[in-house]
Amino acid sequence: MGAVVSCIESVFRTIGNVLMAIVNGVGNILHAIISGIVSFFDIIIGFFTCGYCGRRRRMGGSRTMGRRRHHTTTTSRI
């Protein structure tokens, strides 16, 4: 009798594992799709705000694109 109960328990455990694998697979697929959409919008927003489109520049930001500083050093004889 104990072997029958053990067999039924293992069948239910296997069914539970299969269902959890299906749920995890669907969750991973949805996560990948949502991450792809977020990355796409990040690229689009970065394109429109970084100066490539419409020649807009950030005001007050730490990034200075297109501006180069030339440092010159002078030496004097004493």
mmJSON file of the N, C-alpha and C atoms, coordinates in Angstrom:
{"data_MODEL":{"atom_site":{
"group_PDB":["ATOM","ATOM","ATOM","ATOM","ATOM","ATOM","ATOM","ATOM","ATOM","ATOM","ATOM","ATOM","ATOM","ATOM","ATOM","ATOM","ATOM","ATOM","ATOM","ATOM","ATOM","ATOM","ATOM","ATOM","ATOM","ATOM","ATOM","ATOM","ATOM","ATOM","ATOM","ATOM","ATOM","ATOM","ATOM","ATOM","ATOM","ATOM","ATOM","ATOM","ATOM","ATOM","ATOM","ATOM","ATOM","ATOM","ATOM","ATOM","ATOM","ATOM","ATOM","ATOM","ATOM","ATOM","ATOM","ATOM","ATOM","ATOM","ATOM","ATOM","ATOM","ATOM","ATOM","ATOM","ATOM","ATOM","ATOM","ATOM","ATOM","ATOM","ATOM","ATOM","ATOM","ATOM","ATOM","ATOM","ATOM","ATOM","ATOM","ATOM","ATOM","ATOM","ATOM","ATOM","ATOM","ATOM","ATOM","ATOM","ATOM","ATOM","ATOM","ATOM","ATOM","ATOM","ATOM","ATOM","ATOM","ATOM","ATOM","ATOM","ATOM","ATOM","ATOM","ATOM","ATOM","ATOM","ATOM","ATOM","ATOM","ATOM","ATOM","ATOM","ATOM","ATOM","ATOM","ATOM","ATOM","ATOM","ATOM","ATOM","ATOM","ATOM","ATOM","ATOM","ATOM","ATOM","ATOM","ATOM","ATOM","ATOM","ATOM","ATOM","ATOM","ATOM","ATOM","ATOM","ATOM","ATOM","ATOM","ATOM","ATOM","ATOM","ATOM","ATOM","ATOM","ATOM","ATOM","ATOM","ATOM","ATOM","ATOM","ATOM","ATOM","ATOM","ATOM","ATOM","ATOM","ATOM","ATOM","ATOM","ATOM","ATOM","ATOM","ATOM","ATOM","ATOM","ATOM","ATOM","ATOM","ATOM","ATOM","ATOM","ATOM","ATOM","ATOM","ATOM","ATOM","ATOM","ATOM","ATOM","ATOM","ATOM","ATOM","ATOM","ATOM","ATOM","ATOM","ATOM","ATOM","ATOM","ATOM","ATOM","ATOM","ATOM","ATOM","ATOM","ATOM","ATOM","ATOM","ATOM","ATOM","ATOM","ATOM","ATOM","ATOM","ATOM","ATOM","ATOM","ATOM","ATOM","ATOM","ATOM","ATOM","ATOM","ATOM","ATOM","ATOM","ATOM","ATOM","ATOM","ATOM","ATOM","ATOM","ATOM","ATOM","ATOM","ATOM","ATOM","ATOM","ATOM","ATOM","ATOM","ATOM","ATOM"],
"id":[1,2,3,4,5,6,7,8,9,10,11,12,13,14,15,16,17,18,19,20,21,22,23,24,25,26,27,28,29,30,31,32,33,34,35,36,37,38,39,40,41,42,43,44,45,46,47,48,49,50,51,52,53,54,55,56,57,58,59,60,61,62,63,64,65,66,67,68,69,70,71,72,73,74,75,76,77,78,79,80,81,82,83,84,85,86,87,88,89,90,91,92,93,94,95,96,97,98,99,100,101,102,103,104,105,106,107,108,109,110,111,112,113,114,115,116,117,118,119,120,121,122,123,124,125,126,127,128,129,130,131,132,133,134,135,136,137,138,139,140,141,142,143,144,145,146,147,148,149,150,151,152,153,154,155,156,157,158,159,160,161,162,163,164,165,166,167,168,169,170,171,172,173,174,175,176,177,178,179,180,181,182,183,184,185,186,187,188,189,190,191,192,193,194,195,196,197,198,199,200,201,202,203,204,205,206,207,208,209,210,211,212,213,214,215,216,217,218,219,220,221,222,223,224,225,226,227,228,229,230,231,232,233,234],
"type_symbol":["N","C","C","N","C","C","N","C","C","N","C","C","N","C","C","N","C","C","N","C","C","N","C","C","N","C","C","N","C","C","N","C","C","N","C","C","N","C","C","N","C","C","N","C","C","N","C","C","N","C","C","N","C","C","N","C","C","N","C","C","N","C","C","N","C","C","N","C","C","N","C","C","N","C","C","N","C","C","N","C","C","N","C","C","N","C","C","N","C","C","N","C","C","N","C","C","N","C","C","N","C","C","N","C","C","N","C","C","N","C","C","N","C","C","N","C","C","N","C","C","N","C","C","N","C","C","N","C","C","N","C","C","N","C","C","N","C","C","N","C","C","N","C","C","N","C","C","N","C","C","N","C","C","N","C","C","N","C","C","N","C","C","N","C","C","N","C","C","N","C","C","N","C","C","N","C","C","N","C","C","N","C","C","N","C","C","N","C","C","N","C","C","N","C","C","N","C","C","N","C","C","N","C","C","N","C","C","N","C","C","N","C","C","N","C","C","N","C","C","N","C","C","N","C","C","N","C","C","N","C","C","N","C","C"],
"label_atom_id":["N","CA","C","N","CA","C","N","CA","C","N","CA","C","N","CA","C","N","CA","C","N","CA","C","N","CA","C","N","CA","C","N","CA","C","N","CA","C","N","CA","C","N","CA","C","N","CA","C","N","CA","C","N","CA","C","N","CA","C","N","CA","C","N","CA","C","N","CA","C","N","CA","C","N","CA","C","N","CA","C","N","CA","C","N","CA","C","N","CA","C","N","CA","C","N","CA","C","N","CA","C","N","CA","C","N","CA","C","N","CA","C","N","CA","C","N","CA","C","N","CA","C","N","CA","C","N","CA","C","N","CA","C","N","CA","C","N","CA","C","N","CA","C","N","CA","C","N","CA","C","N","CA","C","N","CA","C","N","CA","C","N","CA","C","N","CA","C","N","CA","C","N","CA","C","N","CA","C","N","CA","C","N","CA","C","N","CA","C","N","CA","C","N","CA","C","N","CA","C","N","CA","C","N","CA","C","N","CA","C","N","CA","C","N","CA","C","N","CA","C","N","CA","C","N","CA","C","N","CA","C","N","CA","C","N","CA","C","N","CA","C","N","CA","C","N","CA","C","N","CA","C","N","CA","C","N","CA","C","N","CA","C","N","CA","C","N","CA","C","N","CA","C"],
"label_alt_id":[null,null,null,null,null,null,null,null,null,null,null,null,null,null,null,null,null,null,null,null,null,null,null,null,null,null,null,null,null,null,null,null,null,null,null,null,null,null,null,null,null,null,null,null,null,null,null,null,null,null,null,null,null,null,null,null,null,null,null,null,null,null,null,null,null,null,null,null,null,null,null,null,null,null,null,null,null,null,null,null,null,null,null,null,null,null,null,null,null,null,null,null,null,null,null,null,null,null,null,null,null,null,null,null,null,null,null,null,null,null,null,null,null,null,null,null,null,null,null,null,null,null,null,null,null,null,null,null,null,null,null,null,null,null,null,null,null,null,null,null,null,null,null,null,null,null,null,null,null,null,null,null,null,null,null,null,null,null,null,null,null,null,null,null,null,null,null,null,null,null,null,null,null,null,null,null,null,null,null,null,null,null,null,null,null,null,null,null,null,null,null,null,null,null,null,null,null,null,null,null,null,null,null,null,null,null,null,null,null,null,null,null,null,null,null,null,null,null,null,null,null,null,null,null,null,null,null,null,null,null,null,null,null,null],
"label_comp_id":["MET","MET","MET","GLY","GLY","GLY","ALA","ALA","ALA","VAL","VAL","VAL","VAL","VAL","VAL","SER","SER","SER","CYS","CYS","CYS","ILE","ILE","ILE","GLU","GLU","GLU","SER","SER","SER","VAL","VAL","VAL","PHE","PHE","PHE","ARG","ARG","ARG","THR","THR","THR","ILE","ILE","ILE","GLY","GLY","GLY","ASN","ASN","ASN","VAL","VAL","VAL","LEU","LEU","LEU","MET","MET","MET","ALA","ALA","ALA","ILE","ILE","ILE","VAL","VAL","VAL","ASN","ASN","ASN","GLY","GLY","GLY","VAL","VAL","VAL","GLY","GLY","GLY","ASN","ASN","ASN","ILE","ILE","ILE","LEU","LEU","LEU","HIS","HIS","HIS","ALA","ALA","ALA","ILE","ILE","ILE","ILE","ILE","ILE","SER","SER","SER","GLY","GLY","GLY","ILE","ILE","ILE","VAL","VAL","VAL","SER","SER","SER","PHE","PHE","PHE","PHE","PHE","PHE","ASP","ASP","ASP","ILE","ILE","ILE","ILE","ILE","ILE","ILE","ILE","ILE","GLY","GLY","GLY","PHE","PHE","PHE","PHE","PHE","PHE","THR","THR","THR","CYS","CYS","CYS","GLY","GLY","GLY","TYR","TYR","TYR","CYS","CYS","CYS","GLY","GLY","GLY","ARG","ARG","ARG","ARG","ARG","ARG","ARG","ARG","ARG","ARG","ARG","ARG","MET","MET","MET","GLY","GLY","GLY","GLY","GLY","GLY","SER","SER","SER","ARG","ARG","ARG","THR","THR","THR","MET","MET","MET","GLY","GLY","GLY","ARG","ARG","ARG","ARG","ARG","ARG","ARG","ARG","ARG","HIS","HIS","HIS","HIS","HIS","HIS","THR","THR","THR","THR","THR","THR","THR","THR","THR","THR","THR","THR","SER","SER","SER","ARG","ARG","ARG","ILE","ILE","ILE"],
"label_asym_id":["A","A","A","A","A","A","A","A","A","A","A","A","A","A","A","A","A","A","A","A","A","A","A","A","A","A","A","A","A","A","A","A","A","A","A","A","A","A","A","A","A","A","A","A","A","A","A","A","A","A","A","A","A","A","A","A","A","A","A","A","A","A","A","A","A","A","A","A","A","A","A","A","A","A","A","A","A","A","A","A","A","A","A","A","A","A","A","A","A","A","A","A","A","A","A","A","A","A","A","A","A","A","A","A","A","A","A","A","A","A","A","A","A","A","A","A","A","A","A","A","A","A","A","A","A","A","A","A","A","A","A","A","A","A","A","A","A","A","A","A","A","A","A","A","A","A","A","A","A","A","A","A","A","A","A","A","A","A","A","A","A","A","A","A","A","A","A","A","A","A","A","A","A","A","A","A","A","A","A","A","A","A","A","A","A","A","A","A","A","A","A","A","A","A","A","A","A","A","A","A","A","A","A","A","A","A","A","A","A","A","A","A","A","A","A","A","A","A","A","A","A","A","A","A","A","A","A","A","A","A","A","A","A","A"],
"label_entity_id":["1","1","1","1","1","1","1","1","1","1","1","1","1","1","1","1","1","1","1","1","1","1","1","1","1","1","1","1","1","1","1","1","1","1","1","1","1","1","1","1","1","1","1","1","1","1","1","1","1","1","1","1","1","1","1","1","1","1","1","1","1","1","1","1","1","1","1","1","1","1","1","1","1","1","1","1","1","1","1","1","1","1","1","1","1","1","1","1","1","1","1","1","1","1","1","1","1","1","1","1","1","1","1","1","1","1","1","1","1","1","1","1","1","1","1","1","1","1","1","1","1","1","1","1","1","1","1","1","1","1","1","1","1","1","1","1","1","1","1","1","1","1","1","1","1","1","1","1","1","1","1","1","1","1","1","1","1","1","1","1","1","1","1","1","1","1","1","1","1","1","1","1","1","1","1","1","1","1","1","1","1","1","1","1","1","1","1","1","1","1","1","1","1","1","1","1","1","1","1","1","1","1","1","1","1","1","1","1","1","1","1","1","1","1","1","1","1","1","1","1","1","1","1","1","1","1","1","1","1","1","1","1","1","1"],
"label_seq_id":[1,1,1,2,2,2,3,3,3,4,4,4,5,5,5,6,6,6,7,7,7,8,8,8,9,9,9,10,10,10,11,11,11,12,12,12,13,13,13,14,14,14,15,15,15,16,16,16,17,17,17,18,18,18,19,19,19,20,20,20,21,21,21,22,22,22,23,23,23,24,24,24,25,25,25,26,26,26,27,27,27,28,28,28,29,29,29,30,30,30,31,31,31,32,32,32,33,33,33,34,34,34,35,35,35,36,36,36,37,37,37,38,38,38,39,39,39,40,40,40,41,41,41,42,42,42,43,43,43,44,44,44,45,45,45,46,46,46,47,47,47,48,48,48,49,49,49,50,50,50,51,51,51,52,52,52,53,53,53,54,54,54,55,55,55,56,56,56,57,57,57,58,58,58,59,59,59,60,60,60,61,61,61,62,62,62,63,63,63,64,64,64,65,65,65,66,66,66,67,67,67,68,68,68,69,69,69,70,70,70,71,71,71,72,72,72,73,73,73,74,74,74,75,75,75,76,76,76,77,77,77,78,78,78],
"pdbx_PDB_ins_code":[null,null,null,null,null,null,null,null,null,null,null,null,null,null,null,null,null,null,null,null,null,null,null,null,null,null,null,null,null,null,null,null,null,null,null,null,null,null,null,null,null,null,null,null,null,null,null,null,null,null,null,null,null,null,null,null,null,null,null,null,null,null,null,null,null,null,null,null,null,null,null,null,null,null,null,null,null,null,null,null,null,null,null,null,null,null,null,null,null,null,null,null,null,null,null,null,null,null,null,null,null,null,null,null,null,null,null,null,null,null,null,null,null,null,null,null,null,null,null,null,null,null,null,null,null,null,null,null,null,null,null,null,null,null,null,null,null,null,null,null,null,null,null,null,null,null,null,null,null,null,null,null,null,null,null,null,null,null,null,null,null,null,null,null,null,null,null,null,null,null,null,null,null,null,null,null,null,null,null,null,null,null,null,null,null,null,null,null,null,null,null,null,null,null,null,null,null,null,null,null,null,null,null,null,null,null,null,null,null,null,null,null,null,null,null,null,null,null,null,null,null,null,null,null,null,null,null,null,null,null,null,null,null,null],
"Cartn_x":[0.823,0.0,0.862,1.995,2.88,3.5,3.703,4.283,3.305,2.023,1.003,0.936,0.966,0.923,2.177,3.32,4.564,4.53,3.947,3.84,2.914,1.798,0.855,1.48,2.222,2.907,3.921,4.662,5.656,4.993,3.811,3.084,2.632,2.075,1.635,2.817,3.938,5.134,5.643,5.604,6.047,5.127,3.808,2.854,3.095,3.356,3.652,4.925,5.94,7.195,7.008,6.178,5.915,5.172,4.171,3.421,4.313,5.186,6.099,7.092,7.532,8.434,7.727,6.454,5.686,5.512,5.167,4.988,6.305,7.411,8.713,9.096,8.785,9.076,8.294,7.008,6.177,6.683,7.049,7.583,8.869,9.756,11.014,10.773,9.819,9.497,8.945,8.017,7.46,8.538,9.442,10.53,11.423,11.714,12.554,11.86,10.565,9.822,9.775,9.473,9.385,10.75,11.804,13.149,13.518,13.113,13.37,12.646,11.389,10.614,11.235,11.633,12.255,13.568,14.372,15.63,15.384,14.354,14.018,13.644,12.786,12.402,13.584,14.482,15.674,16.541,16.668,17.443,16.774,15.455,14.729,14.835,14.634,14.723,16.145,17.134,18.52,18.829,18.231,18.452,17.891,16.69,16.051,16.637,17.282,17.75,19.249,20.022,21.474,22.042,21.239,21.746,21.809,21.538,21.562,20.35,19.232,17.998,17.599,17.521,17.086,18.165,19.379,20.526,20.263,19.59,19.341,20.558,20.814,21.906,21.37,22.0,21.595,22.09,21.259,21.632,21.995,23.137,23.531,24.013,24.176,24.631,26.139,26.62,28.063,28.68,27.864,28.388,28.48,29.615,29.773,30.197,29.274,29.563,29.93,30.918,31.3,32.191,32.503,33.332,34.644,35.748,37.056,37.847,38.576,39.437,40.881,41.611,43.022,43.812,44.614,45.438,46.836,47.32,48.678,49.512,50.704,51.621,52.766,53.153,54.269,55.381,56.55,57.711,58.515,59.005,59.795,61.163,62.151,63.499,63.67,64.287,64.528,66.005],
"Cartn_y":[-1.2,0.0,1.256,1.21,2.371,2.677,1.662,1.879,2.618,2.364,3.03,4.503,4.808,6.199,6.935,6.283,6.895,7.172,6.263,6.447,7.607,7.72,8.82,10.151,10.173,11.401,11.843,10.926,11.293,11.77,11.213,11.683,13.123,13.428,14.8,15.766,15.311,16.144,16.453,15.459,15.659,16.625,16.488,17.412,18.835,18.995,20.32,20.905,20.091,20.572,20.997,20.249,20.604,21.934,22.103,23.364,24.542,24.349,25.434,25.749,24.749,24.999,25.803,25.488,26.241,27.692,27.906,29.271,30.038,29.412,30.082,30.404,29.514,29.773,30.959,31.017,32.148,33.445,33.389,34.582,35.063,34.148,34.54,35.132,34.584,35.128,36.539,36.751,38.096,39.076,38.62,39.483,39.901,38.977,39.292,40.282,40.098,41.009,42.41,42.506,43.821,44.495,43.751,44.335,44.835,44.109,44.556,45.841,45.957,47.172,48.353,48.153,49.228,49.659,48.725,49.069,49.838,49.44,50.141,51.591,51.823,53.192,53.981,53.325,53.996,54.48,53.659,54.059,55.217,55.146,56.216,57.527,57.483,58.7,59.249,58.369,58.827,59.468,58.96,59.53,60.937,61.15,62.455,63.488,63.065,64.031,64.275,63.542,63.716,64.655,65.213,66.185,65.713,64.452,63.993,64.482,64.562,64.956,66.345,67.302,68.641,69.511,69.023,69.758,70.324,69.565,69.988,69.675,70.515,70.278,70.304,69.554,69.542,70.815,71.343,72.538,72.147,72.567,72.341,70.937,70.114,68.755,68.68,67.591,67.436,66.982,66.519,66.088,67.28,67.447,68.497,67.816,67.749,67.081,68.142,67.87,68.768,69.912,69.99,71.067,70.475,70.986,70.493,71.635,71.322,72.326,72.001,73.019,72.85,73.497,72.703,73.203,73.47,74.647,74.974,75.236,74.771,75.026,75.884,76.811,77.679,77.487,77.515,77.406,78.697,79.123,80.367,80.078,80.8,80.69,81.661,81.172,82.053,82.314],
"Cartn_z":[0.0,0.0,0.0,0.697,0.74,-0.606,-1.437,-2.757,-3.663,-3.516,-4.338,-3.96,-2.672,-2.218,-2.684,-2.603,-3.05,-4.548,-5.305,-6.753,-7.079,-6.377,-6.614,-6.221,-5.115,-4.71,-5.755,-6.317,-7.322,-8.614,-8.939,-10.124,-9.921,-8.742,-8.471,-8.395,-7.833,-7.76,-9.172,-10.045,-11.43,-12.161,-11.946,-12.581,-12.075,-10.79,-10.245,-10.822,-10.981,-11.579,-13.028,-13.761,-15.163,-15.238,-14.378,-14.385,-14.001,-13.021,-12.642,-13.759,-14.49,-15.616,-16.704,-16.935,-17.938,-17.495,-16.228,-15.721,-15.789,-15.41,-15.489,-16.932,-17.86,-19.268,-19.797,-19.471,-19.913,-19.289,-18.005,-17.342,-17.978,-18.334,-18.982,-20.364,-21.091,-22.417,-22.292,-21.336,-21.138,-20.682,-19.828,-19.375,-20.54,-21.428,-22.585,-23.518,-23.729,-24.608,-24.013,-22.717,-22.076,-22.05,-21.791,-21.807,-23.199,-24.225,-25.586,-25.919,-25.477,-25.734,-24.994,-23.745,-22.967,-23.618,-24.082,-24.743,-26.033,-26.774,-28.017,-27.736,-26.736,-26.406,-25.846,-25.143,-24.651,-25.809,-26.829,-28.014,-28.737,-28.896,-29.59,-28.812,-27.499,-26.694,-26.719,-26.648,-26.735,-28.072,-29.136,-30.472,-30.552,-30.007,-30.108,-29.147,-28.08,-27.092,-27.113,-27.886,-27.783,-28.834,-29.71,-30.649,-32.084,-32.357,-33.741,-34.516,-33.853,-34.535,-34.054,-34.935,-34.578,-33.964,-33.883,-33.358,-31.969,-31.129,-29.746,-28.905,-27.947,-27.017,-25.606,-24.751,-23.346,-22.676,-21.835,-21.105,-19.677,-19.231,-17.864,-17.558,-18.546,-18.31,-18.23,-17.756,-17.647,-18.962,-19.863,-21.162,-22.098,-22.716,-23.719,-24.998,-25.905,-27.17,-28.204,-28.988,-30.062,-29.611,-28.341,-27.839,-27.337,-27.858,-27.441,-26.83,-25.819,-25.2,-25.538,-25.865,-26.157,-25.015,-24.372,-23.286,-23.834,-23.562,-23.982,-22.734,-22.785,-21.67,-22.168,-21.345,-21.709,-20.686,-21.172,-20.274,-20.388,-19.28,-19.288,-18.692,-19.192,-18.654,-17.513,-16.498,-15.351,-15.269],
"occupancy":[1.0,1.0,1.0,1.0,1.0,1.0,1.0,1.0,1.0,1.0,1.0,1.0,1.0,1.0,1.0,1.0,1.0,1.0,1.0,1.0,1.0,1.0,1.0,1.0,1.0,1.0,1.0,1.0,1.0,1.0,1.0,1.0,1.0,1.0,1.0,1.0,1.0,1.0,1.0,1.0,1.0,1.0,1.0,1.0,1.0,1.0,1.0,1.0,1.0,1.0,1.0,1.0,1.0,1.0,1.0,1.0,1.0,1.0,1.0,1.0,1.0,1.0,1.0,1.0,1.0,1.0,1.0,1.0,1.0,1.0,1.0,1.0,1.0,1.0,1.0,1.0,1.0,1.0,1.0,1.0,1.0,1.0,1.0,1.0,1.0,1.0,1.0,1.0,1.0,1.0,1.0,1.0,1.0,1.0,1.0,1.0,1.0,1.0,1.0,1.0,1.0,1.0,1.0,1.0,1.0,1.0,1.0,1.0,1.0,1.0,1.0,1.0,1.0,1.0,1.0,1.0,1.0,1.0,1.0,1.0,1.0,1.0,1.0,1.0,1.0,1.0,1.0,1.0,1.0,1.0,1.0,1.0,1.0,1.0,1.0,1.0,1.0,1.0,1.0,1.0,1.0,1.0,1.0,1.0,1.0,1.0,1.0,1.0,1.0,1.0,1.0,1.0,1.0,1.0,1.0,1.0,1.0,1.0,1.0,1.0,1.0,1.0,1.0,1.0,1.0,1.0,1.0,1.0,1.0,1.0,1.0,1.0,1.0,1.0,1.0,1.0,1.0,1.0,1.0,1.0,1.0,1.0,1.0,1.0,1.0,1.0,1.0,1.0,1.0,1.0,1.0,1.0,1.0,1.0,1.0,1.0,1.0,1.0,1.0,1.0,1.0,1.0,1.0,1.0,1.0,1.0,1.0,1.0,1.0,1.0,1.0,1.0,1.0,1.0,1.0,1.0,1.0,1.0,1.0,1.0,1.0,1.0,1.0,1.0,1.0,1.0,1.0,1.0,1.0,1.0,1.0,1.0,1.0,1.0],
"B_iso_or_equiv":[0.0,0.0,0.0,0.0,0.0,0.0,0.0,0.0,0.0,0.0,0.0,0.0,0.0,0.0,0.0,0.0,0.0,0.0,0.0,0.0,0.0,0.0,0.0,0.0,0.0,0.0,0.0,0.0,0.0,0.0,0.0,0.0,0.0,0.0,0.0,0.0,0.0,0.0,0.0,0.0,0.0,0.0,0.0,0.0,0.0,0.0,0.0,0.0,0.0,0.0,0.0,0.0,0.0,0.0,0.0,0.0,0.0,0.0,0.0,0.0,0.0,0.0,0.0,0.0,0.0,0.0,0.0,0.0,0.0,0.0,0.0,0.0,0.0,0.0,0.0,0.0,0.0,0.0,0.0,0.0,0.0,0.0,0.0,0.0,0.0,0.0,0.0,0.0,0.0,0.0,0.0,0.0,0.0,0.0,0.0,0.0,0.0,0.0,0.0,0.0,0.0,0.0,0.0,0.0,0.0,0.0,0.0,0.0,0.0,0.0,0.0,0.0,0.0,0.0,0.0,0.0,0.0,0.0,0.0,0.0,0.0,0.0,0.0,0.0,0.0,0.0,0.0,0.0,0.0,0.0,0.0,0.0,0.0,0.0,0.0,0.0,0.0,0.0,0.0,0.0,0.0,0.0,0.0,0.0,0.0,0.0,0.0,0.0,0.0,0.0,0.0,0.0,0.0,0.0,0.0,0.0,0.0,0.0,0.0,0.0,0.0,0.0,0.0,0.0,0.0,0.0,0.0,0.0,0.0,0.0,0.0,0.0,0.0,0.0,0.0,0.0,0.0,0.0,0.0,0.0,0.0,0.0,0.0,0.0,0.0,0.0,0.0,0.0,0.0,0.0,0.0,0.0,0.0,0.0,0.0,0.0,0.0,0.0,0.0,0.0,0.0,0.0,0.0,0.0,0.0,0.0,0.0,0.0,0.0,0.0,0.0,0.0,0.0,0.0,0.0,0.0,0.0,0.0,0.0,0.0,0.0,0.0,0.0,0.0,0.0,0.0,0.0,0.0,0.0,0.0,0.0,0.0,0.0,0.0],
"pdbx_formal_charge":[null,null,null,null,null,null,null,null,null,null,null,null,null,null,null,null,null,null,null,null,null,null,null,null,null,null,null,null,null,null,null,null,null,null,null,null,null,null,null,null,null,null,null,null,null,null,null,null,null,null,null,null,null,null,null,null,null,null,null,null,null,null,null,null,null,null,null,null,null,null,null,null,null,null,null,null,null,null,null,null,null,null,null,null,null,null,null,null,null,null,null,null,null,null,null,null,null,null,null,null,null,null,null,null,null,null,null,null,null,null,null,null,null,null,null,null,null,null,null,null,null,null,null,null,null,null,null,null,null,null,null,null,null,null,null,null,null,null,null,null,null,null,null,null,null,null,null,null,null,null,null,null,null,null,null,null,null,null,null,null,null,null,null,null,null,null,null,null,null,null,null,null,null,null,null,null,null,null,null,null,null,null,null,null,null,null,null,null,null,null,null,null,null,null,null,null,null,null,null,null,null,null,null,null,null,null,null,null,null,null,null,null,null,null,null,null,null,null,null,null,null,null,null,null,null,null,null,null,null,null,null,null,null,null],
"auth_seq_id":[1,1,1,2,2,2,3,3,3,4,4,4,5,5,5,6,6,6,7,7,7,8,8,8,9,9,9,10,10,10,11,11,11,12,12,12,13,13,13,14,14,14,15,15,15,16,16,16,17,17,17,18,18,18,19,19,19,20,20,20,21,21,21,22,22,22,23,23,23,24,24,24,25,25,25,26,26,26,27,27,27,28,28,28,29,29,29,30,30,30,31,31,31,32,32,32,33,33,33,34,34,34,35,35,35,36,36,36,37,37,37,38,38,38,39,39,39,40,40,40,41,41,41,42,42,42,43,43,43,44,44,44,45,45,45,46,46,46,47,47,47,48,48,48,49,49,49,50,50,50,51,51,51,52,52,52,53,53,53,54,54,54,55,55,55,56,56,56,57,57,57,58,58,58,59,59,59,60,60,60,61,61,61,62,62,62,63,63,63,64,64,64,65,65,65,66,66,66,67,67,67,68,68,68,69,69,69,70,70,70,71,71,71,72,72,72,73,73,73,74,74,74,75,75,75,76,76,76,77,77,77,78,78,78],
"auth_comp_id":["MET","MET","MET","GLY","GLY","GLY","ALA","ALA","ALA","VAL","VAL","VAL","VAL","VAL","VAL","SER","SER","SER","CYS","CYS","CYS","ILE","ILE","ILE","GLU","GLU","GLU","SER","SER","SER","VAL","VAL","VAL","PHE","PHE","PHE","ARG","ARG","ARG","THR","THR","THR","ILE","ILE","ILE","GLY","GLY","GLY","ASN","ASN","ASN","VAL","VAL","VAL","LEU","LEU","LEU","MET","MET","MET","ALA","ALA","ALA","ILE","ILE","ILE","VAL","VAL","VAL","ASN","ASN","ASN","GLY","GLY","GLY","VAL","VAL","VAL","GLY","GLY","GLY","ASN","ASN","ASN","ILE","ILE","ILE","LEU","LEU","LEU","HIS","HIS","HIS","ALA","ALA","ALA","ILE","ILE","ILE","ILE","ILE","ILE","SER","SER","SER","GLY","GLY","GLY","ILE","ILE","ILE","VAL","VAL","VAL","SER","SER","SER","PHE","PHE","PHE","PHE","PHE","PHE","ASP","ASP","ASP","ILE","ILE","ILE","ILE","ILE","ILE","ILE","ILE","ILE","GLY","GLY","GLY","PHE","PHE","PHE","PHE","PHE","PHE","THR","THR","THR","CYS","CYS","CYS","GLY","GLY","GLY","TYR","TYR","TYR","CYS","CYS","CYS","GLY","GLY","GLY","ARG","ARG","ARG","ARG","ARG","ARG","ARG","ARG","ARG","ARG","ARG","ARG","MET","MET","MET","GLY","GLY","GLY","GLY","GLY","GLY","SER","SER","SER","ARG","ARG","ARG","THR","THR","THR","MET","MET","MET","GLY","GLY","GLY","ARG","ARG","ARG","ARG","ARG","ARG","ARG","ARG","ARG","HIS","HIS","HIS","HIS","HIS","HIS","THR","THR","THR","THR","THR","THR","THR","THR","THR","THR","THR","THR","SER","SER","SER","ARG","ARG","ARG","ILE","ILE","ILE"],
"auth_asym_id":["A","A","A","A","A","A","A","A","A","A","A","A","A","A","A","A","A","A","A","A","A","A","A","A","A","A","A","A","A","A","A","A","A","A","A","A","A","A","A","A","A","A","A","A","A","A","A","A","A","A","A","A","A","A","A","A","A","A","A","A","A","A","A","A","A","A","A","A","A","A","A","A","A","A","A","A","A","A","A","A","A","A","A","A","A","A","A","A","A","A","A","A","A","A","A","A","A","A","A","A","A","A","A","A","A","A","A","A","A","A","A","A","A","A","A","A","A","A","A","A","A","A","A","A","A","A","A","A","A","A","A","A","A","A","A","A","A","A","A","A","A","A","A","A","A","A","A","A","A","A","A","A","A","A","A","A","A","A","A","A","A","A","A","A","A","A","A","A","A","A","A","A","A","A","A","A","A","A","A","A","A","A","A","A","A","A","A","A","A","A","A","A","A","A","A","A","A","A","A","A","A","A","A","A","A","A","A","A","A","A","A","A","A","A","A","A","A","A","A","A","A","A","A","A","A","A","A","A","A","A","A","A","A","A"],
"auth_atom_id":["N","CA","C","N","CA","C","N","CA","C","N","CA","C","N","CA","C","N","CA","C","N","CA","C","N","CA","C","N","CA","C","N","CA","C","N","CA","C","N","CA","C","N","CA","C","N","CA","C","N","CA","C","N","CA","C","N","CA","C","N","CA","C","N","CA","C","N","CA","C","N","CA","C","N","CA","C","N","CA","C","N","CA","C","N","CA","C","N","CA","C","N","CA","C","N","CA","C","N","CA","C","N","CA","C","N","CA","C","N","CA","C","N","CA","C","N","CA","C","N","CA","C","N","CA","C","N","CA","C","N","CA","C","N","CA","C","N","CA","C","N","CA","C","N","CA","C","N","CA","C","N","CA","C","N","CA","C","N","CA","C","N","CA","C","N","CA","C","N","CA","C","N","CA","C","N","CA","C","N","CA","C","N","CA","C","N","CA","C","N","CA","C","N","CA","C","N","CA","C","N","CA","C","N","CA","C","N","CA","C","N","CA","C","N","CA","C","N","CA","C","N","CA","C","N","CA","C","N","CA","C","N","CA","C","N","CA","C","N","CA","C","N","CA","C","N","CA","C","N","CA","C","N","CA","C","N","CA","C","N","CA","C","N","CA","C","N","CA","C","N","CA","C"],
"pdbx_PDB_model_num":[1,1,1,1,1,1,1,1,1,1,1,1,1,1,1,1,1,1,1,1,1,1,1,1,1,1,1,1,1,1,1,1,1,1,1,1,1,1,1,1,1,1,1,1,1,1,1,1,1,1,1,1,1,1,1,1,1,1,1,1,1,1,1,1,1,1,1,1,1,1,1,1,1,1,1,1,1,1,1,1,1,1,1,1,1,1,1,1,1,1,1,1,1,1,1,1,1,1,1,1,1,1,1,1,1,1,1,1,1,1,1,1,1,1,1,1,1,1,1,1,1,1,1,1,1,1,1,1,1,1,1,1,1,1,1,1,1,1,1,1,1,1,1,1,1,1,1,1,1,1,1,1,1,1,1,1,1,1,1,1,1,1,1,1,1,1,1,1,1,1,1,1,1,1,1,1,1,1,1,1,1,1,1,1,1,1,1,1,1,1,1,1,1,1,1,1,1,1,1,1,1,1,1,1,1,1,1,1,1,1,1,1,1,1,1,1,1,1,1,1,1,1,1,1,1,1,1,1,1,1,1,1,1,1]
}}}
